[in-house]
Each structure stands twice: as structure tokens, then as C-alpha cells.
Amino acid sequence: MKRSIHQRNNARFCQRIIPNSEAKIFMAVSTISLITRVDDYGNCESHNLAIAESVRHGIVRNVSVMATGPALEHAAALLAGDQSICFGLHATMNAEWDTFRWKPLLAAEEVPTLVDENGYFKQHPGLWLAAQPDIGQILNEMKEQLDKLRATGFLISYADTHMVFEWAVPGLDAAIDEWCAKEGLLSYRPYSGSRLPQTEAAGDPVDRFVDALKQAQPGQYLIVGHPGYDDEETRGWGNRDYPGEKVAQDRHWERLMFTDSRALEAVRSGGVKLLRYDEANAEG
């Protein structure tokens, strides 16, 4: 079956390598470092619990929070006070699911280029190619989302984008970087790069992650996942191209990527350093 753009961009976990910056030499060149990040915190209680498990019993150090998520208060109660976590704004301008949709925090008349006829975010940033959104409206909505996260009790240190929506709007990437600097946030973009080594190791996704980690050359890597449980709530998410059963299966394995004893042992025995964004080297 042909995979949707969303599946290719967002499903499973993203893995990227970033060369060590010459400007920061606190990290030994012989080490492997991992910026471990999870997205979509706040979108439902099941995902919140899986992410909390990935932090408390796994290798996650960075949590990206959706201000538009219906389970935001639940998310804050679980983790907002945990100072070991680097929290980020998971800026949301699209709602990709068929069964769950969300609206901007600003009134629809304040961000008319971001919403459909029912006031919901458009399903995919690819829809912007035919009718470009206003960059000012995007930044205003990002500010509203940031303010809500701070008011809910999260200390926000960085910002990233749900579905990497900036690809569809020329100039938006630079505008977001400038906005982040103005707001005192790290932009996630200078910490992105190429993938970890591809591996054909036998076994399940955890085995392949462990093998990729063993094959990796010294340097700084970014791993992004969407932990979840294969349960009724998670199976309720999905769309025509990405059924809820597949969403639940993928997110189950992404949780294990961060919590399974094989992954924990690979990190421990390999001397891997786990990093927050505010401890990492920016590319360049």
C-alpha cells in the first residue's frame, strides 16, 4: 500500500545525526550523544501516560507539548513539574486525523488562512500549496499556543512543528527561527540532520534501533518518537491512509524504543550520553 506523506514524515520515529560543533568541546569526540524527543504530548490521556513512562522509565529527555490537545491539563498534572525534562512547544497548525480534529486557539476570524469552512485546522500542510497561509497568522497562533503552555505550568525551552509544516510555505522556516529567538526559545531546526545508519538486523524495531546505535559513528544524534499504547484510545486515531490499528501498533513500538530493556542496556553499555536540547550542540 502506498504510504501517505504524513506516514513518511511522521510515522514511527525520525533519526538524525548532527556533527559535533567545534564551538562546544565539552563532549568527548569518542562518544555518541542522543537528543531524545517525543511529540504530541497532550493530545490524549493514553499518549500522555505512554510519554510519562518513556520519561520516568526510559531514555526520553525532551517532550514536545501540543497546546491544542484536549488532554493538556492531564499532561500538565503528570509531568509539568519535572525539572529533568526539557519541554518544547509542538506548534500545531494542522489536524491530520479523520476522527479527532482541533481548532486554533485564536478565533477563526483572526487566522482565516489556517482553517477550513468549519473552523478546524486543515488536515495537511500540503493543502497550503494551493492557498498559502499568512505567515503572520501562523506566528500569532504560535504565540497563543506558547502562552497557553506557560499558563498551564510548562517551562518551555524550545519549539518545533507538528508535521514539519514549514516545508509548505516559503520563508516560514526563517520566520520561525526569528520568532523563537524573540521569544527566548531554541528552534529545533539547527539540531536536525541526516539519519542514523540504516540496518537490516533481524528482529523487531527495538532490535533494529539497538543495531543502528551500535553501528553509529561518534557524534550527536536526534531521535524523535510518538510513544503510545496499543489500546482502544490509540486505535481511535487514524485517517484513510493511516488506519488507527496501524497508528496504535507503530506508537507501541516507539514507546518500546525508549523503554525496552534492550534499548536501555544498549545506551548504558555504549556509554551513550542522553541530551536535552539546551545541552546539545547546534549544527553549523
C-alpha positions in Angstrom: 0.0 0.0 0.0 1.3 3.4 -0.9 2.2 5.4 2.2 0.8 8.9 2.8 3.0 11.9 3.1 2.1 12.0 6.8 3.2 8.5 7.3 6.5 9.1 5.6 7.1 12.3 7.6 5.7 11.4 10.9 5.1 7.7 11.4 7.5 5.7 13.5 10.5 7.6 14.7 12.8 10.1 13.0 16.5 9.6 13.4 19.0 12.3 12.5 22.7 12.8 13.1 24.4 16.2 13.6 28.2 16.7 13.5 29.8 17.9 16.7 30.1 21.7 16.8 33.6 23.0 17.0 32.3 25.8 19.2 31.5 23.4 22.1 34.0 20.9 23.1 32.7 19.7 26.5 31.6 16.4 24.8 34.3 13.9 24.1 34.6 13.2 20.4 34.6 9.4 21.0 31.1 9.4 22.5 27.7 9.0 21.0 25.1 11.5 22.2 21.3 11.3 21.8 18.8 14.1 21.9 15.8 12.0 22.7 12.5 13.7 21.9 8.8 12.7 22.0 6.0 14.6 20.3 2.2 15.1 20.7 2.1 15.3 24.5 -1.3 16.5 25.4 -3.3 15.0 22.6 -4.9 12.2 24.6 -4.6 10.6 28.0 -3.3 7.3 26.7 -0.5 9.0 24.8 0.3 11.2 27.9 0.7 8.1 30.0 3.0 6.4 27.4 5.1 9.5 27.2 5.4 9.8 31.0 6.5 6.1 31.1 9.1 6.9 28.4 10.5 9.7 30.6 10.3 8.0 34.0 11.4 4.6 32.9 13.2 5.3 29.6 15.6 7.5 27.8 13.5 10.5 26.9 14.8 13.9 27.9 12.7 16.2 25.7 8.9 16.4 25.5 7.1 18.5 22.8 3.7 19.6 24.0 0.5 20.4 22.0 -1.3 23.4 23.3 -4.3 22.4 21.2 -4.5 19.0 22.7 -7.7 18.1 24.6 -5.7 16.3 27.3 -3.4 19.2 28.1 -4.4 19.6 31.7 -3.9 15.8 32.2 -0.4 16.2 30.6 0.5 19.1 33.0 -0.6 17.1 36.0 1.7 14.2 35.0 4.9 16.0 34.1 4.9 19.8 34.1 6.8 20.0 37.4 9.5 17.6 36.3 12.7 19.7 36.0 14.7 16.9 34.4 12.6 17.3 31.2 13.3 19.9 28.6 9.8 20.9 27.4 9.0 22.3 23.9 6.2 23.9 22.1 4.9 21.4 19.5 3.5 24.2 17.3 0.3 22.8 15.7 -1.3 24.2 12.5 -2.7 21.0 11.0 -5.0 18.2 12.2 -4.3 15.1 10.2 -6.7 12.7 11.7 -10.2 11.8 10.5 -11.6 11.0 13.9 -10.0 13.8 16.0 -9.7 17.4 14.8 -8.7 20.5 16.6 -9.1 24.2 16.1 -6.6 27.1 16.6 -6.6 28.8 20.0 -7.2 32.1 18.3 -10.7 32.8 16.9 -11.1 31.6 13.3 -11.6 35.2 12.1 -8.2 36.0 13.4 -6.5 33.2 11.5 -8.8 32.7 8.4 -6.0 31.3 6.2 -5.3 28.5 8.7 -8.8 27.0 9.0 -11.4 25.2 6.9 -15.0 26.1 6.4 -15.8 24.6 9.9 -13.1 26.5 11.7 -10.7 23.5 12.1 -7.1 23.3 11.1 -6.6 22.0 7.6 -5.7 18.3 7.5 -2.2 18.5 6.0 0.3 21.3 5.2 0.3 20.1 1.6 -3.1 21.7 1.3 -1.4 25.1 1.8 0.4 24.7 -1.6 -2.9 25.7 -3.4 -3.7 28.5 -1.0 -0.8 29.9 1.0 -1.4 30.8 4.7 -0.4 34.1 6.1 2.9 33.8 8.0 1.8 36.5 10.4 -1.2 34.5 11.3 0.9 31.4 11.9 3.3 33.3 14.2 0.4 34.8 16.1 -1.2 31.4 16.7 2.2 30.0 17.8 2.4 32.8 20.4 -1.1 32.0 21.6 -0.1 28.3 22.0 3.1 29.2 23.8 1.3 31.5 26.2 -1.2 28.7 27.0 1.5 26.2 27.7 3.3 28.6 30.0 0.0 29.4 31.8 -0.6 25.6 32.2 2.6 25.3 34.1 5.2 24.2 31.5 8.6 25.8 31.3 9.1 25.9 27.5 12.7 25.9 26.3 12.4 25.1 22.5 9.9 25.0 19.7 9.3 22.5 16.9 6.5 22.0 14.4 3.8 19.3 14.1 4.1 17.6 10.7 7.0 19.9 9.9 4.5 22.3 8.4 7.1 25.0 7.4 8.1 23.0 4.3 5.0 24.1 2.5 5.4 27.9 3.0 8.4 29.7 1.5 10.2 31.8 4.1 8.4 30.3 7.1 11.4 28.4 8.3 13.4 31.6 8.7 10.4 33.4 10.2 10.0 30.7 12.9 13.7 30.8 13.7 13.4 34.6 14.2 10.3 34.2 16.3 12.0 31.6 18.5 14.9 34.0 19.1 12.5 36.8 20.0 10.6 34.5 22.5 13.8 33.2 24.1 13.4 29.7 22.7 15.7 27.3 20.9 14.5 26.5 17.4 14.6 22.7 16.8 15.8 23.2 13.2 19.6 23.7 13.9 19.6 20.3 15.7 18.3 18.3 12.7 20.4 16.5 10.1 20.9 13.1 8.5 19.7 9.7 9.7 21.3 7.1 11.9 22.8 4.2 9.9 20.1 2.1 8.2 20.2 -1.5 9.4 18.8 -4.8 8.2 19.1 -6.5 11.5 16.7 -9.3 12.2 14.1 -9.0 14.9 11.7 -6.2 15.9 12.1 -2.4 15.8 13.9 -2.4 19.1 16.5 -4.8 17.8 17.0 -2.6 14.7 17.3 0.5 16.9 20.0 -1.2 19.0 21.8 -2.4 15.9 21.7 1.1 14.4 23.1 2.6 17.6 26.0 0.1 17.6 26.8 1.0 14.0 26.7 4.7 14.6 29.9 6.7 14.4 30.7 9.1 17.3 28.6 12.2 17.1 25.4 13.8 18.2 22.1 12.2 17.1 18.4 13.2 17.3 15.7 10.6 17.8 12.0 11.6 17.7 9.1 9.4 18.5 5.4 9.3 19.4 5.1 6.8 22.2 1.7 5.2 22.8 -0.1 2.0 23.8 -1.8 -0.4 21.5 -5.1 0.2 23.2 -8.7 1.3 22.4 -8.0 5.0 22.8 -5.0 5.0 20.5 -6.7 2.8 17.9 -9.4 5.5 17.7 -6.9 7.8 16.0 -6.2 7.5 12.3 -7.2 8.5 8.8 -7.9 6.9 5.5 -4.2 6.4 4.6 -3.1 5.6 8.2 -5.6 3.3 10.0 -6.0 3.5 13.8 -4.8 -0.1 14.2 -1.5 0.8 12.5 -1.2 4.1 14.5 -1.5 2.0 17.7 1.0 -0.6 16.6 3.6 2.0 15.5 3.2 4.0 18.7 3.5 0.9 20.8 6.9 0.1 19.2 8.0 3.8 19.5 7.3 3.5 23.3 9.4 0.4 23.5 12.2 2.1 21.5 12.6 4.4 24.6 11.7 2.0 27.4 12.6 -1.6 26.4 15.4 -3.2 28.5 17.4 -3.9 25.3 17.4 -0.2 24.4 18.3 0.8 28.0 21.2 -1.7 28.1 22.5 -0.5 24.7 22.6 3.1 25.9 24.2 2.1 29.2 26.8 -0.3 27.8 27.6 2.0 25.0 28.3 5.0 27.2 25.7 7.0 25.3 25.1 10.5 26.6 21.4 11.5 26.7 20.8 15.2 26.0 18.2 17.8 26.4 18.1 20.4 23.6 19.5 23.0 26.0 22.6 20.8 26.5 23.2 20.0 22.8 25.3 21.4 20.0 23.6 23.3 17.3 24.6 22.4 13.7 26.9 24.8 11.9 
